Amino acid sequence: MVRAAIRDLELPDEQAAEQAADAVEQLTTFLRAHPTPTTHVQLVSEDTTEAPTSIVVPAVAFRFFVEVLAELANGNAVTVAPVHAELTSQQAADLLNVSRPYLIKLLDEGQIPYRRVGNRRKIRLTDLLEYKKRDEAHRREIADRLTREAESIGLEY
């Protein structure tokens, strides 16, 4: 399932991106007016003879939906995977936007846990996301330190 979701990403066309941007604007306005919604969503068919269908969407899912639409509005493809999913080394490398050999190096150094299934490496999505969070924090720390050092010697940027 995860393999198909990551492999079959579809970039939104210009019309879809515009529709997503409009939806984000309207839904963001709604969320500002109703910060903790118990969201009852009505689906209305273009066939006016059908009655609207009402469903309840959990607030967390509603906010996630707005985030997905925002990514589509920016022209990005989006995928959803359960956090307990296991990825192949290529999928993990793609998610981190690094080469597969670099990811294998990270795995061999013990920076990201994995397990072997036959001759394949399987990486839990939660472990990969935790590594990504640590790596981003480390990069921010380095950038902040370099900025302080540049300011201390009078460099401007």
Secondary structure, 3 states (H helix, E strand, C coil): CHHHHHHCCCCCCHHHHHHHHHHHHHHHHHHHHCCCCCEEEEECCCCCCCCCEEEEECHHHHHHHHHHHHHHHCCCCCCCCCCCCEEEHHHHHHHHCCCHHHHHHHHHCCCCCCEEECCEEEEEHHHHHHHHHHHHHHHHHHHHHHHHHHHHCCCCC
